[in-house]
Amino acid sequence: MPELVDNDNSITTIDKLSEFDDKSVTIRGWVYNKRSSGKIHFILVRDGSGVVQCVIVKNQVSPEVFGSYDLLTQESSIAVTGKVHKDDRAPGGYELQVEDLEIVHVAKEYPITPKEHGVEFLMDHRHLWLRSSRQHAILRVRHQIIKAVREFFDNRGFTLVDSPILTPASVEGTSTLFETDYFDLGKAYLTQSGQLYAEAAAMAFGKVYCFGPTFRAEKSKTRRHLTEFWMVEPEVAWADLNDDMNLAEEFIEHIVQTVLKKSESELHVLERDITKLQPVKRPFPRLHYDEAVEMLKKTGVEFQYGNDLGAADETIISQQYDRPVMVHHYPAACKAFYMKRDPERPDLTLSVDVLASEGYGEIIGGSQREDDYDTLVKRLEEFDLPREPFEWYLDLRKYGTVPHAGFGLGIERTVAWICGLEHVRETIPFPRMIYRNTP
């Protein structure tokens, strides 16, 4: 295989071709498609930054270059040199008039063809499916969402504090933990959330966020569930539930409006109706849990007061609005031990879930945290949780405790919503589900 060294100023990427109009450049990529009209060959080449049509005219290149077209298969890797020509009909608005072509590797017969493939086949070939225009667009949007997340917090004085993936105890309930042996120390668990550690960091830095993979051993096959997913979790000292909700809606507005501005071409590839995203601006409607229950009952849903909202319930509620809706003050019976109770109604928590519009359901879950030592000890007992692994967490209530609040946003559900996807399996490069841990 020839060694390609990037020491030539003429080597560029497809997304930069507009800077080289009427100049000769070299691009390096893979054959996406090809067609011929006899004396003119057309090769669509992708390089990760975009797609460009390369035009080979018989009497303008050597016989070897013209003949190389016949050797090329889909996904063959090539280096193409040619003059950049503006053409509004071409993908990206430019095409390449080929002067030279070097074949780096001729690919074997590509398993993913234009014919219809089943989901299982495509998931088995996920390592190759990533190259398709749709999957490429989804993951580019994911990149932009993550970039917007970091930009939002970094520009507002938050400090990124990485939380551990291996933890000694549960955060969201012991029934959904992945367990492993940890040397001579007994059991350890893959984290369900970085929140407890973010709370500790907030007492040191004031405003923090953690961002990383989280794991839930939940035997769920819904379109909204993965066993491994990414979550960003801000935590703010001196914040109450209202501050938390204000931060959440500002955060979501920033993400959506940033993607609309910077990922227009990707959303076009996905045929996303952006008019459904344009109204995602503050203020968001705020719905007390009691009001949400009444709304469900009026639509004919038999809902048991005190239960958490299910996916179908969230869909019904969110479809009533043109932007995300914030449901707050959930019953304590269906929420986590660390959530502070409403002093006026101790059966309710100072919590909030943000439901994405168009029926996409919960993308944020948050609350004001219990900041009183004795009360938190009582909560651990009520939830039948062992005290020893939480001693360090209780310490936060002994040494300078303050009101504080935070939330977690699931990246994959957010990607699914913004891209308009049916299932979260397309929102992450290599999804992990209860029935799949490959490739």
N, C-alpha and C positions, 0 to 999 in steps of 0.2 A: 504494500500500500504506500503511495507517495506521501512524503511528509510535507504538510502545508504549514508554512511559517508566516505568521501575520506581521511581516516587516515591510509591507507595501502600502503606501498611503492610499492606493486605489481600491484596497479591499474595504468593503463596507457592508452594511446590513440593509435589508429591503426597506425598513421603515425610514431609512435616511436617504433614499434615492432622490427625493425632491431637492436635495442639496447639490446634486450632480447632474442637473439637466444638461443634455447635449455633451456630456463628458463620458469617457470610458472608465468603467469600474469593474471590479470582480466581486461577485457574491458567491457564498458557499452555502449549500443547503441540500434539500432532498426533493426528488421528483414527486410532485403531488398529482399530476395528471399530464397527459399529452395527447395531441391530435395532429394530423397532417393533411395538407391539401395537395400533396405531390411535391411540388417544388418549394413549398414553405412548410416548415415544421414549427409547431407551437408546443412549448413545454411550460407547464405551471410549476414553479419552484417555490418551496417554503423554506424559511430559515429560522423560524421561531419568532421573528419580529413581524412577519407578514408574508404575503404571497405576491409573486410577480410573474407575469407572462414573458417568457424568453422566446424571441422569434429568430428562427434560423432560415435564412434565404439561400438557396442552393448556389447561386453564382456570386455570393458575397463571402463565402467561407471556403476553406479547403475541403476536398472530398472526404478526408478523415473526420473532420468535425461534422459535416453534414450526415455522414454515415453512422456516426456515433448514436444518433437518435434511435436507430433500430435496436441498439443494444440495451437501451434504458428500460427499466421496469419501474413500477411504482415503488417509491421509497429508496431508489438508488441514490447514492450520495454523489454530488457533482460540484465542481467549481466552474462558474460561468463568467466569462469576460465579455463585455459588450458596451455599447453606447446607450446611455439613458435617454429615453424618448417620452415626452409627455403625451399621454393618451387618456382622455377622460373616460373612455369605454373600458379601459383595462382595470383589473383589480388594483386598488390603491392609487389609480390615476397615472401610473407610469408603466412602461414596458422596457425590456432590454433587447436591443438589436444585437444579436450574438456575433462576436468576432472570433471567440475561441471557447472550447468546452473541454474540461478535463474530467474524466470519469474516475472517481475515487473508489467506488464499490458498486457492483451490480447486485441489487437485492434479489433474494429469492422470491418466489411467488407470494405476494402479500395476502395474508389470510382474511383481512377485513376488506370487503369489496363493496361496490355501490349497492349491491342487493340488500334486502332487509335481513338483519341479523337479530336473533333473540337476545334479551338482556343478559342471560347467563353466559352466552357465547362472548358477548362484548366484555362482560366483567372478567371472564377467564383470560381475555386478551387485553386487560386494562392497560398493561404496559405499552401496548401499541395503540389502543383506542385514544390515548391522550393526544395523539397526533392529529386527530380529526378536527375539523374547523369548529364544530360545536363544543367539544371538550376543551379545546384550546381557548375558546372565548370564555367559557365558564371559569377556568382557572386563572385567566388574566383578570377577570372581574374579582375573583377571590383575592388576588394579589393587591388589587386597588383598594379593596375593602380593608385588608390588613394594614396597608399603608395609611389609609385614612384613620384607622383606629389609633395607630401609634402617633400620628400627627396631632390628633385631637388631644390626647393626654399630655404629650410632650410639650405642646404649646400652652398648656394650662397649668404648668408647674407641678405635674405629677411625676413621681419617681418610679421607674420600673424596678420591681423587686421580684426576682424569680422564686417561685415556690417549689418545694420538692415534689417529685413524682411518686416516690416511695414514702408512705406515711404509716404511722403506728395505729391509726384509728379511723373510724368512719366520719364523714361530714354529713352525708345525705341519707344515711340509713344503712344498716349492715347487710341488708338483703341484696344489694347491688355492688358488692365489693369483689374485685379480683384479688385473690390471696396468693401469697408466695412465702416460702421459707426464707428467713433473713439470718443466715449464719447461726450463731448461738443465742440470738436475741428473740427467737420465736417467730411469730408471724408479722409480715408487713403487707401493705395493701397498695395497689395502684390508686393514685389520688382520684377522688370524685370531684374535687374542687380545690383551688388554692386559697380559698377565702379566709380560713382561720389564720393562715400565715400572713395574708395581706393585712388582717386586723392587727397583728403584732407589728408589722412594718408601718402601718398608719400611725401607731403610737410613737414611732421614732421619726417619721418623715412628714406626717400630717396628711399628705395626699399621695397615694400610691396606686399602682396597678400591677397585676401579674398577668401573664399571657403565656399559655402553653397547652399541651395536651391533657385531657382528662378522660377518665374511664368509668363506664357504668356496665356492670355485669347484669344488665336488664334484659330479660328474655322477651324482647319486643320486636315485632316484625313490621312496625308501621313505617310509613314513608318519612317520618320525622326522626327516626332513631338510628344511631350508630353506637357501637360499643366503645369506640375511640373517637374523640372529637376535640376541637380546640375551643377554648373559652378565654375571654378577656374579662378580668374582674377588678374594677376599681374599688377602693375603700377610702373613706374620707373621715378624718377625725372632726368632731364638733358638728357633724351633719345629722339631721333628722330625716324622717320619711319624706317630707316635702322637698327637702334639698336633694334627696336621692332621686325623686321623680323628675325634678327640674334638670338634673344632670343627665338622666337617661334620655329624656326627649331631645335635649340639645345634642347629645351624642348620636342618636339615630338620625336626626336631621342632617348632621354633618356628614355621616357616612353616605346616606342616600344621595344627597345633593352633590357630593364629591364624585360619586360613581357616575351620576348623570352627566356631569361635566367632562370627566376624563375617560370614561369607558363607552363613549357613544358608539364607536364602531363595533365593539364586542356585543353590546346590547342589540345592535342591528342584526348581527349574525344570528343571535338567539331569537330574533323576531319578537323581542320583548315590547309590550305595549307600555311605553314610558309615560303615557298620560296617567297611568295608574300609580306611578311613583312621584310624579311632579307635585302632588298635593302634600307630600310628606314633609310638612313644616310645622313648627310650633305655633300655637299650643296644641297638644294632643288631648282628646277627650279623656276624662278621668271618671271611672265608674266604680262606686263602692261595691264590694262583693254582694251586699244585699240587693243592690240595683241590678247587678248581673243576673242574680237568681230570678228576680222578677221578670227580667227580659226573656230569659229562657222559658219560663213558665208561660209567658204570653205567646211564645212561638210553638207551644204544645209539647215542650220537652218535660218529661217527668224527672225532675232533678231533686236529689235529696240534699236539703240544706246541711252544710257542714262538710260536704265532700269537696275535694279539689275539682277544678274544671277539667274535664276530659278534652281530648282533641276535637271531638265533634262539637262540644259546647263552645270551645274557643273559636271554632270556625263560624258558628252561628253569630256569636257576639261581634267578631271582627268584621264580618261582612256587612254590619250595619253602618260602617264608617269608611271614609275615603282615606284615612290615615291610621297609624297605629293607635290602639286604645289601651289605656292603663287601668287595670283592675286592681284595686287596693283593699286592704283590710280583710285578708283571708282568715278563716277560722284557724285557731291554733291547732286543732285536731289534725289538720291536713298539712301542716307546715313544720319546718325544722326546729330543733331545740334551741338554736341560738337567736331566734327572732324575738324581738321585744314585743310584749303584749301592749295593747291599747289600755292605758290606765282607766279610761271611761268605760271600756267594754273588755274585760280581761279574757273573754272567750275569743277575741280577735287579735291578730298580730298586726304590727306596723309593717306590713309587707306590700309588695307590688309585683305584678307580672305585666309585662308589656306584650300585647298581642299584635303581631304584624297584620297589616291589611290584606284583603283578598282571601281571607280564610287560612292564612299560613300559620296562625297560632303563635304560641309563646316563643319569643326570641330573647327576652330578658326576664330574669327572676331576681328580685332584690328585697332588701328590708333594712330597717333600723335594727341594730344588734342589741341584744341584752347586755347592759353595761354594769349591772349590779352583781356583785360576787355571790351573795347568799341566794339570790334568785336563780342565777345560772347553775349553782350547785343543785338546787331543787329541780331545775329542768333536766339535768343529766339523770337524776333519779327517776323522774317521770318518764323519760324516754328509755329507761333501762340501759343506759350507757355506762361503761366502766369509768371510774373517776381518774385512775392513774394516768392513762394516756392524755388526759386533758388538763393535767395539773399546770402545765406551762400556759395553756389557754386561760385557765382561771387566774393565773398570776397577773394577766393584763387588767383584771378587775381589782387587783390589790395594790397596784403601783401606778397611781395616776389615771384612774379610769375616767373616761369622758364619753358623752354621747357620740355614736359614730354609725355610719351606714354605708352600704355598698350594694353592688349587684354583679351579676354575671351575664354576659352576652355570648350566645353560642354562634360561632362563626359559620358553621355549616348551614344552620337554619336561616341565618341572615343571607348567605349566598343564594340559597334556594329561593327565598322570597324575592330578592332583587333581580335574580335571573329569570324568575317565573318558572322554576323547575317543579316537576311532579314529585321527585324523590331526592333525598339528601345524598344518595350514593354517588351522584355526579358532582358533588360540591367539594370533594376532597380527592387528592391524587390517587390514593390507594385505600378505599374504604374498608373498614372492619365492621362486620355485622355478625349476628349470632350464628349465621350459616356460612360465613366466608372470612377467611384470614389469609387468602392468597389473591393475586400474586404479591 
